[in-house]
Amino acid sequence: MANAYASMTPGANTVFDVEKIRADFPILGIKVGDKPLVYLDNAASCQMPRQVIDQLVHYQTTQHANINRAVHYLSEVATMEYEKARRRIQQFVNAREDREIIFTSGTTESINLVMQGYGRKFIKAGDEIILTTLEHHSNIVPWQMLAEEKGAIIRVVPINDAGELDIAAYEKLFNERTKFVGLIHVSNALGTINPIKSMIAFAHQHGVPVLIDGAQAAPHRVVDVQDLDCDFYAFSAHKLCGPTGIGMLYGKSSWLEAMQPFKGGGDMIASVTFEKTTYAAIPHKFEAGTPPIAAAIGFGAAIDYLESIGIDDIAAYEHELLSYATERMAEIKGLRIIGTAAHKTAVLSFTLDGIHPHDIGTILNEDGVAVRTGHHCAQPVMERFKVPATSRASFAFYNTRSEVDALIAGIRNVQKVFL
């Protein structure tokens, strides 16, 4: 059926009512020209439901003030709501303590925080850092900067033709000089779901801490940092129906306490003299200055919204949508799907023979279909598959089979225009 889906969660008797969910998203009702919007750029940024928008408006109109230190009513309420959001994120990822959750501007800043706080303190000349071919530039460039500064070496895990990591090659990279591992949980360019739990366990056997880039995983699957036993985990609110400009870093308290602060300023200190500054306890040690308070509260509201639907039900529905879209794309002559891993989230990167991805995106836009085109901040992936760029359709739980059909019709229209 096109607009409803029976939940695949074991024991569940509910129906995944897509039309009811879509009614929560005002932007899905707009038109592009005279065509209804078909939004398939969810890996870049997910849309925001009315429940989150209402929470943001409620904060701005009834609760807004700067947090901490002040004793007046609004400040106390804003502080309470801000810390409540931190606790919601703690519960969402199953961290042991709320002080293990650091608010950042997003996944990129979270990774840079670890690079600055852990890397600059603990990485030395000759040390080795393991990354993978699938990494987003945000989990490559900071470590290259550190390696250049410290004289460290970056080792890279290759991928196969399906876009899956070569785990045997990963394990062979470890030696006595290996000091850090950075892994993407789900590839933003291909949708590949990596076996990070076993990869973390292997790294820990060698005494090596692991950072997980979870930007593409957190919106689509349950994340349990205690079960994974990762040392750091990062993601952004705007990938999971929240505001832009806010994200989180989970870090084991032992590491966070040992790390140096990323930024200096107000609210991250215990005391300041011109002779010496002592830092506040975690998490505040890493949250200098006035934070994006409204965005943090919206972040918490987004998590509430997703969990009201059910992360497992979201994952099951999106998997069904991915299967349908994959089958439909297979019908199109000259279309090549880039990334065919056995375990994927709802991402389809593709090329069309003889047509540049930017041209594909331009013509699809005329049909109201929004996809992403380019290298997706994953140029090593493009190099591996010997393509300059791809077109990427990424699905969310509010997309429908009829929107997949609109995508397929749009692709066929592109071929008519150019071939």
N, C-alpha and C positions, 0 to 999 in steps of 0.2 A: 504494500500500500504506500501511497506517496506521502501522506501527511500524518500518519500515526505509526507508532512502532511499539510492539509488545516488548517489554523489558526482558533482557536476557539474563538479568541477575537471578541466580539460583533461588527458588522459592518465592520470587516476586510475582504478584498477580496484577500489578499496575500496568497501565498503558502509557507509553511515552507520547504525550500529546504535543506534537511539534507546533500545531497552530496556536494552542494556548500559550506555549512558551514564546512564540514569535510576537504575540500581542504585548509582551513585556518590553519589547525593544522598539521604541518609537522610530528609530532611524531606518528600520527595515521596511517602513511604509513609503519611503520617498521614491521619486522617479529620477532616472538619469535621462534627460531629454524627455521623450515620451515613453521610455521603457522602465518597467519596475526594476529596482535595484536587486541584483543578485550578488551578494557580498561573499566572495570566496578568497579573501585575503586575511583570514583569521590568524595565521601564523605570524603575521606582522603585528596585528592589533585586533583584539576581539571587540565587539560592540558592547555597549553598556546598557543594562536593563533599567527600567524605570525605578525599580527598588533601590538601586545604587544612586541614581540621579536624585531621588527624593531624599536619601540620607545626606547627600552632599548639600542640598538646599536647606535641609533642616539644620545641619551644623552651621552653615553660613548665616542663617537668619535667627538662630536661637542660642547658639553655643560658642560662637567664635571669640577666641582670645588667645594670647600666647600661653604656652604651657609652662608648668614648673615654676617654682619660686614665689609667684604671686599668691596672695591669700584671698583675693576677691572671688565672688561666685563664678563668673564666667571662666576664669582661669582654672578654677578647681574642676568645673564640669569638662572643659576642653581636655585637661590633663587626664581625667578619668576615662574619657572616651578614647583618647589616643592610646593609653595603656591597655584599655579593653581590646582595641584592635590588635595590639601586640599579642595578647593572650589568645585571640582567635587564630592568629597565624601559628602560634605555638601548638595549639590543638590540631590545626589543619595538617601540620607536618609531623605531629607527635614528637616534638622536642621535649626533653626532660624538664626544662625550666624556661620561663618566659625571658629570662635574661640572656638566653642563647639566641634570641631573635634580634637582629640589628636592622633598623629601617635604613634604607638607602634610596638613591634615586632610581634604581633599577638593577637588572642583572649585571650590566656593564660596570656600574660603580661597585657592586658587590665583589666582582672578580678583581677589580683594581684594588679594593680594600684588602683582600687577601694577599695580593701581590705585594702591596706596600707593607702591610702589617706582618705577614709571615715571611714573604720572600726576601725583603730587604734585611730582615733580621737573621734569618736562618740559612739562606742560600749563599754559598761561597764559590769562589773560582774553581772550575772543574766539576762542580756538581751537575747532575743531570735532571731535567724535567721532562716527563713523558706527557705528550698530548696525542690527539688522534687526527687523522685526515678529515674527520667529520666536523671538527670544531668550527663554531662561529668565530668571526674575527675577534670578538670580544674576549674569547678565551685563547687567543693566539698572540695578539699584539702586546698585551701587558707583559706576558712572559718573555717575548722577544726583547722588550725594553729592559726587563730585569736581567736577562741573559747577557745582553750587550754591556750593561753596567757592571755586572759581577764577574763576567767571564765564565758564565755557566753554559751548558749545552742542552739543546732541545732535541729530544728523540720523538719520532712520530710513528704511531701505529697505522699501518696501511689498511685499506679496505678492498674487498673483492668486487667483482662485477655487479653484484646485487646491491652494493652499498653497505655491506656488513663488515664489522671490524674483524681483522685477523687476530683472533685471541691467542693463538700459538705465538705469533710474532710479538704481541704485547708482552707475554710472559718472558720471552727471550730478551727483552729490552732491560730487564731489571739487573742491577749489579750493585756493588757497594757504594757507587757514586750516586745512585738514584735517590733523590731527596723529595720529590713532589710529583703528583699525578693530577692532571686536569682532564675531566671527562665530560662530554655532553651526554645527557640522559637520552634525549630524543633529537635527532638531526632536524634542524629547521629547513634544510635544503631538500632532504629526501624522505623524512618521516621515520627513518630507521630507529627502532627502539633498541638501545644497547643493553647488554647483560651486566649492568653496573654493579649489582650486588656481588657477583662472583669476582668481578674485576677489583672491587674495593677490598674484598677479603684477601685476594692474592697480594695486593699492594701492602696490606697490613702485615702479612706474613714476613714481609721484608722491612717492616717498620716505617713505611712511607705513608704520609697523610694524603688524602684525596679530596679534591674539590669537584663538586658536580654542578654543571650548568643545567638547571632544571627548567629553563624558560619555556620550553616546548612540552615538558612533561606534566608540570603541575596543573595545567588546565584540563588535562585529558585522562589522568590516572591517579590513583591514590598514592601519595608520597608519605612514607614513614621513615624518617631519618634514623630512628633507633634501630629499626629492622635492617635498613641498608648499612648502618654503622659508618656512614660517611663522616668526614671531618668537617666539611663545609658543603652547604647546598644553597643555591641562589635562584631566584626567579623574580619576575616583574608582575605588577598588578594588572597592567593593561593587556596582558596576554590572557587573563582570566576574568574579563568583564569588569575590571576596575579602572581607576583613573591612570593617566600617564604620569610620569615623573615620580613614581614611588615603587619600591621593590623591597626585597628582604634578603638578608644573608643569615642563614643558620650556621652557627659554629659551635663545636663542642666547647664548653666553658673553659676547659683546661687550655685549649689553644687560644681562645679569645683573651684570657687573662695573661698569657705569655706574650701576646703580640703587641707591637707598638701601635699607637693611634695612627690613623690615616690622615686626619685633618685636626688642626688645632683651632680653638675658639671658645665661645661661650657654651656652657652647659656640659662640656666634656671634662671639666676639671673638678678637683676637690678643693684645691687652694692654689693661688697664684701670687708670687712675689717676683721681683726682678731678679732674684737670686735662683729661684726654683719653682717649677710647677709640679704639682702632684695631680694625677688623673683620677677621674671618677671611676666608680666600679662599672663593670659591664652591665647593661649594654650601652650606658651613656658615654662611656669612654670613646665610642666610635660614632657618636651622633652630635657633632659640633654644630652650633648655630641653631637658628629657628628651623624646625623641620617642616615638611609639607603636611601640616596637621590634618587639613580637610581630606587630602589624598589618602593619608593613612587610615582615616576613619572610613573612607570609601572602599579602601582595600578590604577592611574587615567586613563591610557590607557585601562586597562581591563574593567573598568566601561563604558568607551566610546564604547568599542566593544559590550558588553552585551546589552547596550541600543540601539545600532544600529540594533540589532536583535529584541529587545522588550522583556522585562521581562515577561509580560503577555503571549506573544506567547511562550516563553521558558517554562513557567509553564504549559501551556495547552498541549504542545507537550510531555513534560516529564510525565504528568499525563496519557496521552494516552499510552505511552510506559510502564508505571508502570502497567496499567490495563492489557495490553497484556502479560507482563511478569508474572503477578499474575495468569492469566488464564492458561498459559503454565505450571507454576510450580504446579498448582493444579492437573495436569495430572500425576504427578510423584508419584508413590506409595512409602510411607516411608519418604516423604519430609514434614517437618513441617515448616511453616512460623511463625517466632516469631515476633509478633507485627502486629495486624490486625485492627488498628484504622480506624475509618470511614474517617478521614482526615489525609492524609499522603503525604509526598513528595516521590520521586522516589528512595526509599530504600527498599530492600528486604533482611532481615536477615533470615537464614534458617538453619535447621539441617537435617541430613539424618540418619535414623535408623541404628545403628551399625557402623557408620563411624565417626571418629573424624574430626572436622572442618579443622584442619591443613592438614590432608590427602586429604580432598576435595580440598583445595586450591592448594596443590602440584600437584595433577593429572590435575586439570583444567589448571594450568600453562603450562603443557606439551601440551595442546591443544591451547595455546596462550591466554587463558582467564584469565584476572587479576581480582581477587576478594580479599577482605580483610578477614582474619580469626583471631579469638581471641575474647577478651572481649570488644574491641573497646573503651577502656578507660571508660567503663560504667559497672563496676563490680556489682553495686547494681541492675542493670537491669538483668544481668545474674542470679544473686541470686534469684530475683523475679520469674523468669521463670524456675529455677532449672536446668540450663544448664551451663557447664563450659565455653562455647564459642559458637559462631555461625560463619557461613560463611555469608558474606554480599556482595551482588551485589548492587551497587549504580550507577544510571544512570544520564547522562547529556544530554544536547540538541543535542550533536553530535553523540550520540549512535543511533542505528537503530534496527528495528525489526529483521533483519538478525543476528545482534549480540546477541539479546535475544535468537534466535534459536540456535546460537552457544553455548550459556551458557547452554541451556536445553540439547543439545546433549552432552556437556561435563559432565553434572551431571549424565546423563544416563551411560556414559562411566565410571565414578567413581564407580557407583553401580556395573557395570560388573566386575571391577577390584577387589572390596572388598567383594562382596556378591556372 
